[in-house]
Amino acid sequence: MVANKKTTTVSLVFLAASIGFASPALAQESALQVARDTARIAGGARFCKADEELVDEFIGKSEGKIAALAQDEYDKVSAAIEFKNLLAALSVKAPEGGCDAFLPQFEKAVKADR
């Protein structure tokens, strides 16, 4: 049951992330929260050795979304630092549910957002 819950959590994170780049409903999120959420996804993708071009594409879109959501320069810089720090930390840790479940969802989410 726990594995299914983790897989569901990973699925929801990917769904939210892929919708987040196109959905005005998520525009109410803070730059800091988007930084944390997207760093978690990008870090998992790096750990699982996802296609580096897809990872770079996701990171670029994430950084753009963070900058767009920032309320001022301080918010922008602090969210960008949080993103980079979490990305580095989470790039050495397996994502919840493992790479086998994570990678196909990551790749699907990035490609669907094009």
C-alpha positions as CSV (number, residue, x, y, z in Angstrom):
1,M,0.0,0.0,0.0
2,V,2.8,2.4,0.8
3,A,4.4,1.9,-2.6
4,N,1.1,2.7,-4.3
5,K,0.8,5.9,-2.2
6,K,4.4,6.9,-3.2
7,T,3.7,6.3,-6.8
8,T,0.5,8.3,-6.6
9,T,2.4,11.1,-4.9
10,V,5.0,11.1,-7.6
11,S,2.2,11.1,-10.3
12,L,0.5,14.1,-8.7
13,V,3.7,16.0,-8.5
14,F,4.3,15.5,-12.2
15,L,0.8,16.3,-13.1
16,A,1.0,19.5,-11.1
17,A,4.3,20.4,-12.6
18,S,3.2,19.8,-16.2
19,I,0.0,21.7,-15.7
20,G,1.8,24.4,-13.7
21,F,3.6,25.8,-16.7
22,A,0.3,26.3,-18.6
23,S,-2.3,26.8,-15.8
24,P,-3.1,30.3,-14.5
25,A,-4.6,28.6,-11.4
26,L,-1.1,27.8,-10.2
27,A,0.0,31.3,-10.7
28,Q,-1.1,32.0,-7.1
29,E,1.8,29.8,-5.9
30,S,4.8,31.6,-4.5
31,A,8.1,31.6,-6.3
32,L,9.6,29.8,-3.3
33,Q,7.1,27.0,-3.4
34,V,7.6,26.5,-7.2
35,A,11.4,26.5,-6.6
36,R,11.0,23.7,-4.1
37,D,8.6,21.6,-6.1
38,T,10.5,21.9,-9.4
39,A,13.9,21.3,-7.7
40,R,12.5,18.1,-6.3
41,I,11.5,16.9,-9.7
42,A,14.7,18.1,-11.5
43,G,16.9,16.6,-8.8
44,G,15.1,13.2,-9.1
45,A,15.5,13.4,-12.9
46,R,19.3,14.0,-12.5
47,F,19.6,11.2,-10.0
48,C,17.8,8.8,-12.3
49,K,20.0,9.8,-15.2
50,A,17.1,11.2,-17.3
51,D,18.0,12.6,-20.8
52,E,20.1,15.6,-19.9
53,E,18.4,17.7,-22.6
54,L,15.0,17.1,-21.0
55,V,16.4,17.9,-17.6
56,D,17.9,21.1,-18.9
57,E,14.6,22.0,-20.6
58,F,12.7,21.4,-17.4
59,I,15.2,23.5,-15.3
60,G,15.0,26.4,-17.8
61,K,11.3,26.4,-17.7
62,S,11.3,26.2,-13.9
63,E,13.7,29.1,-13.6
64,G,11.5,31.2,-15.9
65,K,8.4,30.4,-13.9
66,I,10.2,31.2,-10.6
67,A,11.3,34.6,-12.0
68,A,7.8,35.3,-13.3
69,L,6.2,34.5,-10.0
70,A,8.7,36.5,-7.9
71,Q,7.1,39.6,-6.3
72,D,10.4,41.6,-6.2
73,E,14.1,41.1,-6.7
74,Y,14.7,39.7,-3.2
75,D,12.0,37.1,-3.8
76,K,13.5,36.2,-7.2
77,V,17.0,35.8,-5.8
78,S,16.0,33.9,-2.7
79,A,13.8,31.5,-4.7
80,A,16.6,31.0,-7.3
81,I,19.0,30.1,-4.5
82,E,16.5,27.7,-2.9
83,F,16.0,26.1,-6.3
84,K,19.8,25.6,-6.9
85,N,20.5,24.4,-3.4
86,L,17.7,21.8,-3.4
87,L,18.5,20.7,-7.0
88,A,22.1,20.0,-5.8
89,A,20.9,18.1,-2.7
90,L,18.2,16.1,-4.4
91,S,20.4,15.1,-7.3
92,V,22.1,12.6,-5.1
93,K,18.9,11.1,-3.6
94,A,16.5,8.7,-5.3
95,P,13.0,10.1,-5.8
96,E,10.0,8.6,-4.0
97,G,8.8,5.5,-5.8
98,G,12.2,4.9,-7.4
99,C,13.6,5.7,-10.8
100,D,11.5,3.1,-12.7
101,A,8.3,4.9,-11.8
102,F,9.8,8.4,-11.9
103,L,11.5,8.5,-15.3
104,P,8.6,7.8,-17.6
105,Q,6.4,10.3,-15.8
106,F,9.1,12.9,-15.9
107,E,9.7,12.5,-19.6
108,K,6.0,12.5,-20.4
109,A,5.5,15.7,-18.3
110,V,8.3,17.6,-20.0
111,K,7.3,16.5,-23.5
112,A,3.6,17.3,-22.9
113,D,4.6,20.9,-21.9
114,R,6.2,21.7,-25.2
